[in-house]
Amino acid sequence: MTNKNLISLITILFILVPLLLISGPFLPDLSIALISFFFIYCCFINNKFYLFKNIYFYFLFVSFLILIGDGIIQFISGKNILGYEIVEENYASSFFENELILAIYLSRSLSLLFGFLI
């Protein structure tokens, strides 16, 4: 796929996001995820690695890795790094203790992480 076709596809997906919001949350989320994937793909194809040299991107990326790792440890062992136990079965809370917002935090902050790439 050439860059011109890829940019056209990204533009079409971006224009369709408001219309896709009517259908529910899946299609707009899929559209945004595809736009993000194609952006990263274009960066690697065109060797534009300088876009990833942002202190905020690295801070958010490291915090994501720590939260995901702690969530996995808590899910497998029943306790996280700080000793918080699982509140509800099959739901890891990581550093949020009794609030089951780990997945919500990660999914909503992921757009911010991709925003720092732009």
C-alpha positions as CSV (number, residue, x, y, z in Angstrom):
1,M,0.0,0.0,0.0
2,T,1.5,3.3,-1.0
3,N,1.7,6.3,1.3
4,K,-0.9,8.2,-0.8
5,N,-3.5,5.4,-0.5
6,L,-2.7,5.0,3.2
7,I,-3.2,8.8,3.9
8,S,-6.5,8.6,1.9
9,L,-7.7,5.7,4.0
10,I,-6.7,7.5,7.3
11,T,-8.6,10.6,6.1
12,I,-11.7,8.6,5.3
13,L,-11.6,6.8,8.6
14,F,-11.2,10.1,10.4
15,I,-14.1,11.7,8.6
16,L,-16.4,8.7,9.3
17,V,-15.8,8.8,13.1
18,P,-18.7,11.2,13.9
19,L,-21.1,9.0,11.8
20,L,-19.8,5.8,13.4
21,L,-20.5,7.2,16.8
22,I,-24.2,6.8,16.1
23,S,-23.8,3.0,15.8
24,G,-22.3,2.6,19.2
25,P,-18.8,2.5,20.7
26,F,-17.2,-0.4,18.7
27,L,-16.9,1.1,15.2
28,P,-15.5,4.5,16.3
29,D,-13.0,2.8,18.6
30,L,-12.0,0.4,15.8
31,S,-11.6,3.4,13.4
32,I,-9.4,5.2,15.9
33,A,-7.3,2.1,16.6
34,L,-6.8,1.6,12.8
35,I,-5.8,5.2,12.4
36,S,-3.2,4.8,15.2
37,F,-1.9,1.6,13.8
38,F,-1.5,3.1,10.3
39,F,0.3,6.1,11.8
40,I,2.8,3.9,13.6
41,Y,3.2,1.9,10.4
42,C,3.9,5.0,8.3
43,C,6.4,6.2,10.9
44,F,8.4,2.9,10.7
45,I,8.1,2.7,6.9
46,N,9.4,6.3,6.4
47,N,12.0,6.1,9.2
48,K,10.5,9.0,11.2
49,F,11.7,7.8,14.6
50,Y,12.2,11.3,15.8
51,L,8.5,11.5,16.4
52,F,8.9,9.1,19.4
53,K,11.5,11.3,21.2
54,N,9.1,13.0,23.6
55,I,9.5,12.9,27.4
56,Y,5.8,12.7,28.0
57,F,5.5,9.8,25.7
58,Y,8.2,7.9,27.5
59,F,6.7,8.7,31.0
60,L,3.3,7.6,29.9
61,F,4.6,4.5,28.2
62,V,6.6,3.4,31.3
63,S,3.6,4.0,33.5
64,F,1.5,1.8,31.2
65,L,4.1,-1.0,31.4
66,I,4.2,-0.8,35.2
67,L,0.4,-0.8,35.5
68,I,0.0,-3.7,33.0
69,G,2.8,-5.7,34.7
70,D,1.4,-5.1,38.2
71,G,-2.1,-6.0,36.9
72,I,-0.8,-9.3,35.5
73,I,1.0,-10.1,38.8
74,Q,-2.1,-9.3,40.8
75,F,-4.3,-11.4,38.5
76,I,-2.0,-14.4,38.7
77,S,-0.9,-14.3,42.3
78,G,-3.8,-12.6,44.0
79,K,-1.7,-9.7,45.3
80,N,0.0,-6.9,43.5
81,I,3.5,-5.4,44.2
82,L,2.2,-3.3,47.1
83,G,0.2,-6.2,48.6
84,Y,-3.3,-5.1,47.6
85,E,-5.5,-8.2,47.2
86,I,-8.0,-8.8,44.4
87,V,-11.3,-7.2,45.4
88,E,-13.5,-9.2,42.9
89,E,-12.6,-12.4,41.2
90,N,-11.3,-11.9,37.6
91,Y,-10.8,-8.2,38.1
92,A,-7.3,-6.7,38.7
93,S,-7.2,-3.3,40.3
94,S,-3.4,-2.8,40.4
95,F,-2.5,0.4,42.3
96,F,-6.1,1.6,42.4
97,E,-6.7,-0.7,45.4
98,N,-10.5,-1.1,45.8
99,E,-11.5,0.8,42.7
100,L,-11.8,-1.5,39.7
101,I,-10.7,1.2,37.1
102,L,-7.5,-0.3,35.8
103,A,-9.0,-1.2,32.4
104,I,-10.9,2.0,32.1
105,Y,-7.7,4.0,32.9
106,L,-5.6,2.2,30.4
107,S,-8.1,2.3,27.6
108,R,-8.9,6.0,28.0
109,S,-5.2,7.0,28.5
110,L,-4.1,5.1,25.4
111,S,-5.5,7.8,23.2
112,L,-3.3,10.3,25.1
113,L,-0.3,8.0,24.6
114,F,-1.0,8.0,20.8
115,G,-1.6,11.7,20.9
116,F,2.0,12.3,22.2
117,L,3.2,10.4,19.1
118,I,1.7,13.0,16.8
